[in-house]
Every structure is written in structure tokens, then in C-alpha cells.
């Protein structure tokens, strides 16, 4: 419990490590994961660090791994089994098991060879695929162009009256004019642009015919299939031909050399078919080799990744060490929990033995208190506490040895959430969802590695479970399940005939748990519910704020800040209890009092009037507003305590601190200056006691701000807890509106099928509005109440450093993600 309530006691250790064993020493410490190394080379840039060359080398190796991963991502899904790799031991033989023990030079050679082999396979396959696509496209264009050549038209030339209506092939030279042509393919979307540009550039001295290619063709640049058209451009003259060729190529078209003779075109198609068939065999073989290579890489890549990342992490840590040239060793410093010093010595001894060094690593504890160094904060938490600790650290990291709010948040956070979200049905749905998350925890954990929203659900699974359970509890208190009251124990009220008035069954009848369900059917339901929830909100808020102030007392005692106990804790607790605690007392006292036995009083006392008169008319209580005997005297004493606690919080502390500083200066110098100047200046006007300087004005202003903030904050924070009432009311009323206006409305219609439709609409609106939007709203409001109203009473979180030990957890998690 001590490591949860307060951070673990830390020690600062200095290492003197021999050069021969420094790598293995850091590796062994990383395996244990219990040392947070201090950067002793903060003044050096990254390029001035001692092991920058090794880091650069590992960066290059990491680029190779990224290339392998990119190739795997771009490749088609690999089969589960590949020929030649059916046996798992086959993969182990190529070095998978020994990667972590392989020398880095050998690993670099292995990665270099693998990269060269993969590049060669990819380049060969790309060249073969390029040839294959070009041959296919050439074949398709030849077929389409043949259709264009066989079409008979006289659109390009005028009709010949002597031909008796016959149409001659377009390419035939009837007039002794020699026609040339280009044939090729272009993306379907660009054929109109090509036609317009050719028409304008040749001034109409060309003729373009095209057919759409039915089958999509693979684009060699984008590696995507696109729709193309085959075209033939007829023209006359070499200059026009050169111009047409440049225009076609500029628009990304592919031109092919095609004969105008049908027989030669058929021979060309047969020749292209044979080449395609032969190239297909070679291409399939090349793809098979690439798949085998990628399959092998995929199996070994996580181990390569883990090894390279660990090596890089080790050298990055070694770059934080200082070089002790005189002793041929490195100096390092690091924080670790005090109770793990023995484990550290075991790791250091193991590292020294593994390299065969005779000189062990020397360690020495440094008294960080004398060096004014702040230790890092470390809490030993379980998976259950991890989510609640994350909520606290989102606000601020606790100071060293400061009380941690997380153990209290485990109860208070889901409870305050449930006060706003209280409904047995909605809490049950949330609990079922959390149970589903636990049941599918392995699958969700894998998805969480690459999806941020799923990661939030995975990390907060225990919070969701607690919120669901507490919502079920408060739903039983409110006696609501999807806004429908439950009569579990038998109501104490019976309605009168033909009336909404309720009569009590017996004087001693009391509903044993929660709100009596009969109140839900009365005209004063909303009034009664508002009164109950508003007062409960105030009670919960005051209790939590008092808890925060009490926790501040334990902080003051732990840090031996006894001045804060007398002039911060005591006036704060007196101020809060003298008025707000008294208000809680009145609420509870009024609830527990049977006003039917009071003469002349009916219980209609308004507490707001009593609290207003607490300050406006101290010591005076009207007879019809008196709640208990001697109320006027008690309120007078509490009012005096409230007023006196403010100057007690404001004035004594700054003056006592000034007195202590003066006394310290008198004991140090044997005299004290009486000229009003607090600075010990030399003849040049420079301060000789910068570390001892005391600014009374700053201390007084800081204390005044603290006093004003606490007095006004007590009022505003109490009012802020009324959000519990507001959110609870909104949740209850929305749930009731959805139930009555959607589901019950369809029941009253009495039309077949409408009940099913109404239920579906009600279920969807309940899920979207209440289970998602309302739960998120209640979560954020509970978060604010803990961050602002609760934490600011005792939790500083200033200049804190989180304990970040050097370990391989993140690297191993990423490697496991690659294995999945």
C-alpha cells in the first residue's frame, strides 16, 4: 500500500564501468528494467556524443528493416505455408534462434545480402512484368487497330462517283496520295484531349479513329488497372507525323509499330501470344522466388527488428555516459528503487562475468538531498490500477513522496460517474460490455496496438467495469431501470380512488432500499427528485473536499511542514466545516427528524434562508425556522470561526517565515542589518547571498492568492458539485422521454409491426444518446471534479519527473506486433 499511496523511495547511483563491459552491462540492466539513467552529456549535441557512429550504423540497418517491412506491406497477402518452409525448424536453421546472439557485423552482412537479393528479385520481376504488360497491351492494340483498318469509310475523302456506291478501305490510296499512321493506346479519359490537340495542331490534316478496350490494363507507374482505348491516327507528311508523335507521347500514350496488312497483323498476334505465354512462365517463377524470399523475411523480421532496436537503445543510453579517460572507463548515473539495489548488483556481476572482465563495475550511492536534485516519481501499480493512475497523471505527475490520489479515485471516480449516470439498465449494459472486453482481451490487445480508440478501451477496461457496477448500484438507489421504477420490496404508499394523492399504508412503513417506486407516479416526482439529488450532490462534494484537505495534512506531516499544518490545514478545515460542513449537518438533521412530532413546525423550513441568515443575521434565528435548540448560539460561534480562519490563513505564515530568515541571518553573520535592506550587498552592489535571499513581498502575495483562492474556491467548488444533480436529472429525464414518447407511444397505437419498429428506434436512441453521449459527458464531468475540486486541495504535481527506467518492454511489444 505504501508504494501506491506514496511513490517508491529512490536512490541515485553512480556507476564506474569498464569500456570492455559497458555494452553488456547496459544490456543486463535493460533486461531487469529498474534503472532510469541520467543524461550526463546534456550540453553535447547529438553529433558530439561518444557513440554516435554506432547509432548511425544502426540507423542504416533500421532503414533496411523498414525496406523489408514496406516490401511486405506492398506485396499481396502471403500464404500461410510456402513450399520449402512447411517445417518450422526449417526457418530456425537460417538463423532465427541465434539472431539475438549473432555478432552485429555478421548481422549487418546478413541484412546486406538479404536486401541485395530482394532488390534483385524485385527489379527482375518489375522488368518481366513491364515486358508482360507491354506485350499484352501491344496484342490488344493490334487486334483493335485491325478492326479500325477493316472499317470502310469515306469520312476522310470525298465519295468516288465511279465506284458505284462501294466503300474502299480507308488506308487504300485511291488518289495517289501516300498516307501514314500511328497506332497506340491511351487512358480513356484523355482521348478527347488528344483529339482536340491533334486537330488544332495539324489544322485538321489528320484523321483519328479509336475503339475502347474492354479489359482494363495495368498502369506500370501507378500499379493500378485503368481503362484504355486503342487509336489510329492517319496523316500525310513527315513534319506532321513528328508533331503527332510528340503530342501522343506527351499525353502518356503508348505507340506500337503495327502493319496495315491483315496477314502480317495475324502473324504479329500469334508471335505476341507465344511471347506472352513464355514470359508468363518466367514471371510466375520470379513471383514464386519473391514470395519465398518475403515469407522467409516475414518470419525473421521481428527478431531482426528486436535485435537492432535493442542495440540502438543500448548505444543511446551509452551516449548519456561520461568518458573517464584517466581510468579507461565510463561514468554513469541512474535512479532506481532502493529495494532493488541487490538486483542491480546481480545484473552487474552477471555482465562482468559474461565478458570475462576481471574488473567489476563500481557503484556508489549519491546523496541527492545535498545536491538539490529531485528524484523521479515511481508507483508500483497493477493492471487494475493502471487506468486510474493514467487519469491522475493526465492532470499532473505527483511530486516525489507526495500522496497519490489514484487509490482514492478507484472508488470516488466511478461513484461520482454513477451518481450522474445512475440507472440499473444502463449500468448493466456497460457492465456487459466490459465483460465482453475481458472475454476477448487477447484479440482486443492485438487490435489496440494499431488502433488508438481500441487502445483507450483496452487501457480503461477496469474503469468501464467499475463505472458499470457503480451505475447499477446507484440505479437501485434511484429505483430506475431504463427510467421505469421497480417495486422490489413493496411500496409503502397506496393511491386514493380516482385521485393521484397517495396515502401511507402505516406510520412505521419505510421502503427498505432506495426511493419508493410510488413517487414516480406523482405530480411532485420531479420536485422530490430534484431536492434529493441536489442535496446528495452537495453532501458528496463536501465529503470529497474534506478528504482532500485531510490528505494535505498527511503531506505536511511527511514533509515536516509544520507551519503549513498550523496556518494552512487548520484554518482551511475550520473554514470549510464551519459553514459548508454545517450545511451538510442541517441537511442530514432535517432528513432524520420526524416533523410530525414537532409542535408548530411542519418541516417546511427552507435551508437556503437559514444559510443566508447565517451571515446576514448571526445569532438570530426565527422561531418558525429553528431546527434544533440553541441554534442561534451555535451559528454565532461557527460564524466567528469562519471569519477568524481567513486572517489566520493569510497573515501568520509570511511573517513567521520572515522572522526565521532574519534569525538565520543573525546566527550566520553575528548581526542583522537595520536599514530595511534585506540584501547583503558588497561594495559593488552585488548580492553575496543569492541562495539565502528572501522576498517578503512575493511570499505575502503568494499567501494572499492562496487564501483568496481557497475562500472563493470553497464556494465555487461546492457549486461545481451541483453538476452531479444536473447530469443525473438530464439522464433520468432523457431516458424517461425516450421510453414514454417512443416505445410506449408505439404500444398505444396498437398497429401490427409498430412495436418492433418502436423498440428498434428506442434501442438506437438509447445506445447513441445515453450509452455513448451521456456516458462520455458524465465521464468528463467526473474527471473535472477530481482534477479541480479534489486534487487542488492537496495535490501539487509541480516539477515532478516520471520514473522512466531503461527496458525493452516497448521494443518487445512492437516486435510481437510484427509477429502477429
Secondary structure, 3 states (H helix, E strand, C coil): CHHHHCCCCEEEEEEEEEHHHHHHHHHHHHHHCCCEEECCCCCCCHHHCCCHHHHHHHHHHHHHHHHHHHHHHHCCCCCCCCCCCCCHHHHHHHHHCCHHHCCHHHHHHHHHHHHHHHHHHHHHHHHHHHHHHHHHHHHHHHHHHHHHHHCECCCCCCCCHHHCCCCCECCCCCCCCCCEEEEEEEEHHHHHHHHHHHHHHCCCCEEEEEEECCCCEECCCCCCEECEEEEEEEECCHHHHHHHHHHHHHCCCEEECCCCCHHHHHHHHHHHHHHHHHHHHHHHHHHHHHHHHHHHHHHHHHHHHHHHHHHHHHHHHHCCCEEEHHHCEEEEEEEEEHHHHHHHHHHHHHHHHHCCCCCCCEEEEECCCCCCCCCCECCCCCHHHHHHHHHHHHHCCCCCCCCCCHHHHHHHHHHHHHHHHCCHHHHHHHHHHHHHHHHCHHHHHHHHCCCHHHHHHHHCHHHHHHHHHHHHHHHHHHCEECCEECCCCCCCEEECCCCCCEEECCCCCCCCCCCCHHHHHCCCHHHHHHHHHHHHHHHHHHHHHHHHHHHHHHHHHHCCCHHHHHHHHHHHHHHHHHHHHHHHHHHHHHHHCCHHHCCCCCCCCCHHHHHHHHHHCCCCCCHHHCCCCCHHHHHHHHHHHHHHHHHHHHHHHHHHHHHHHHHHHHHHHCCCCCCCCCCCECCCCCECCCCCCCCHHHHHHHHHHHHHHHHHHHHHHHHHCCHHHHHHHHHHHHHHHHHHHHHHHHHHHCCCCHHHHHHHHHHHHHHHHHHHHHHHHHHHHHHHHHHHHHHHHCCCCCCCCECCCCCCHHHHHHHHHHHC
